[in-house]
Amino acid sequence: MNRPVTDELRALDRAHHLHPFTDFKALGEEGSRIVTHAEGVYIHDSEGNRILDAMAGLWCVNLGYGREELAAAATEQLRTLPYYNNFFKTTHAPAVRLAEKLCALAPAHINRVFFTGSGSEANDTVLRMVRHYWALEGKPDKQVVIARENAYHGSTIAGMSLGGMAPMHAQGGPGVPGIVHIAQPYWFGEGRDRTPEAFGRECAAALEAKILELGEENVAAFIAEPVQGAGGAIIPPPSYWPAVKAVLAKYDILLVADEVICGFGRLGEWFGSQHYGLEPDLMPIAKGLSSGYLPIGGVLVGDRVAETLIEAGGEFFHGFTYSGHPTCAAVALKNLELLEAEGVVERVRDDLGPYLAERWASLATHPLVGEARSLGLIGALELFDAASGERFDKTLAVGGHCRDASFARGLVMRSVGDTLIISPPLVITREQIDELVSLARQALDDTLAYLQRGAPECRASGQRLSGETTS
Ligand SMILES: *Cc1c(COP(=O)(O)O)cnc(C)c1O
């Protein structure tokens, strides 16, 4: 794209476009990068840069960019039936076929799906559905949902209320009542003075303590991401999920596993719940469901909840204009068929995940890196001051600097405070993983040089960033 067009788009963007999760003023001063096209794991910008997209867009382009089959599925559906709703006793093949496919891939006790347009809408649906379920069960007091600090469940009022992002809670007035948050199993950030094993059990014990404090008779559900994504690719200690499962088994409380990121192969299984052996009652999904090609989400509903909702009779007063949108559903179905036919999920589990784990761990020897962790194709680097073993002063924005350095080197990583995260397309090759790791190392070197230049005074704050959450 030529310079005048780039300049024009950048000026118009500044004049008219309010970006999500963005400091409008700062972006106005800096100007946006204009992404023009993409193929495989690479995006291209208007200035001619080719950039390895180690975030798969926003954790969603699982099948990579430029898949003709998905474009063809959309075109064909747009020509036959671009839109129709499922409200008034109607349905259509794409929604039905996608529902069947999802239930075939999901754990055996899940046989129904409620479609939405996004992950946030899926979690709004979850909140209404679990409360309605308990009312139908004759236990209308079971209303409280237990969620976790630093969780991400979306940006609608219900999504942000379920989420545990303090900066989001601080804006836009009170959230939805009846949602409480407990500690997250973030060992590097909050538990480093214990063993991971002990810390994982401690976080699970916090769930039991909260249930006892609230009274089991008042608690509807516990919601959690199998691996926290936006919070910083937080992989819980191995002791965490088994202990949480044991707590939930003791009390009559629904488990909601938010699979919006972990679903569709990210952890090397179709769903993150399968990696951890969870048997969730509800699984909100979105993102990788369509590899991000078109917006679609949903809630996979286990038999226990579905049977009550169905048997009770009476209308569930909930749904969206785009619930089960035929074009989005057709693309999602084709996406799942391709993931399956190409053995993508198994390759993540057996080959690419272990390969990334080995290569990514090699970054742990870098002087800025306190921990390099990964599972399947999600990973994080925890930056710290090796001299003191402490986090850097927040005001140095070391993570943000490293993210910018990474972009400049041709690699999209994302920063959450001083945690750098990756979640590449699942079709990445071993060679591209080598390239990713090499670019990440260069970005770390650039960041180290920046700190050594001492441009901003570099001191470790000595204080943990527990609970800090930025997008
Ligand atoms: C992105 C995300 C959501 C919200 O999905 P949207 O499609 O952005 O509304 C919900 N839960 C998790 C775990 C997510 O990562």
The ligand as an SDF file (V2000), in Angstrom:
LIG
                    3D

 15 15  0  0  0  0  0  0  0  0999 V2000
  -12.0180  -13.5900   24.5040 C   0  0  0  0  0  0  0  0  0  0  0  0
  -12.6320  -14.3060   25.6480 C   0  0  0  0  0  0  0  0  0  0  0  0
  -13.9820  -14.1280   25.9700 C   0  0  0  0  0  0  0  0  0  0  0  0
  -14.8400  -13.1140   25.2650 C   0  0  0  0  0  0  0  0  0  0  0  0
  -15.0470  -13.4160   23.9200 O   0  0  0  0  0  0  0  0  0  0  0  0
  -15.4990  -12.2520   22.9240 P   0  0  0  0  0  0  0  0  0  0  0  0
  -15.7790  -13.0050   21.6570 O   0  0  0  0  0  0  0  0  0  0  0  0
  -14.3820  -11.2730   22.8280 O   0  0  0  0  0  0  0  0  0  0  0  0
  -16.7170  -11.6260   23.4920 O   0  0  0  0  0  0  0  0  0  0  0  0
  -14.5250  -14.8940   26.9820 C   0  0  0  0  0  0  0  0  0  0  0  0
  -13.7770  -15.7860   27.6470 N   0  0  0  0  0  0  0  0  0  0  0  0
  -12.4670  -15.9720   27.3800 C   0  0  0  0  0  0  0  0  0  0  0  0
  -11.7080  -16.9990   28.1440 C   0  0  0  0  0  0  0  0  0  0  0  0
  -11.8470  -15.2240   26.3860 C   0  0  0  0  0  0  0  0  0  0  0  0
  -10.5640  -15.3640   26.1420 O   0  0  0  0  0  0  0  0  0  0  0  0
  1  2  1  0
  2  3  1  0
  2 14  2  0
  3  4  1  0
  3 10  2  0
  4  5  1  0
  5  6  1  0
  6  7  2  0
  6  8  1  0
  6  9  1  0
 10 11  1  0
 11 12  2  0
 12 13  1  0
 12 14  1  0
 14 15  1  0
M  END
$$$$
